Each structure stands twice: as C-alpha cells, then as structure tokens.
Amino acid sequence: MTSPATAAPVAPSAIDDVLTAFGELVVAQRRLRGRDARHSGGLSFAQVRVLSAIQEEDGCAARTIAERAGMSAASASEMLDGLEQAGMVNRTRSTHDRRVVVTRLTDKGRRLRDARRDEVRRIFSRQLEELGRDELAAAAGVIRLLASTIEAL
C-alpha cells in the first residue's frame, strides 16, 4: 500500500464503493452471527474465539480470555460455563491466588476447535484461491485499515 503522502487523490466514487462494499460485509457478518446462533453441533465462531484465546496461554483467567476474544467478561464467563458443561474446558482455582479461576482446554475442546478452524480455512481458501499473493496481502491490509477505522468511529 502507498503511504497517504504519496497516494494520488481518491475519487469520491471510489470511497463510496468501499463504503458500500463494507456495508455488504457488515450485513453478511450479521447474517452469519444469526446462523451461528442457531448452529447445532460443533462450535460457534464466538466459541472458537474463546477456545483460541485459551490456547495462547493455557490456564488463564476469564478476564484475560474475554479481552483476547473481544467480548465482555460476563459474556466470556457465561460461555465458559457452557463449554465446561460440554467437556471442552476445565476450570479450577489458581494455586497462586484462590480468587482466580483458571481455564484449560480439554482434548475434546482442542479437537473441536481445530476441526472448526480447519473448516473455516478450507472455505476461505476455496473462495480466495483465484487471488494472487499480492492481492491477498493488499486485502489483508485494507481489512486491517477498516478495522482501525471502525475503532476510531
């Protein structure tokens, strides 16, 4: 990507095209969340985010998991209750601080998380296979820029 100082002025219609495409992405993501909430069997995307957050540091507190997964501590705690009941995580009191409950993945949780991530990767790979390395790198850069733009709103 070119830096803002060296980039040519952007036509308003190009910005409008990006805003329209972004709106389409937001709508598609909202629909996915609706389908995901009704997902029977397997793991939802939110659950995969939580299980992936645990992977970064097995044996971490719910607060840390929530931060990494981008959700509130209350939502993460509620989700961890369900994941524990389903046998995907174990929660125990910390040996260093009894006020803290640490969470660890079980083999079942790890297996289901990996299977769901592999499924998503296959779908993305199939959809994006016609793009070249440079196009994919540019797309990743644009998506990150849009994410930081949303944070600035």
Secondary structure, DSSP 8 states (H G I E B T S, - for coil): ---TTTS----HHHHHHHHHHHHHHHHHHHHHHHHHHT--SS--HHHHHHHHHHHHTSSEEHHHHHHHHTS-HHHHHHHHHHHHHTTSEEEEE-SS-TT-EEEEE-HHHHHHHHHHHHHHHHHHHHHHTTS-HHHHHHHHHHHHHHHHHHHH-
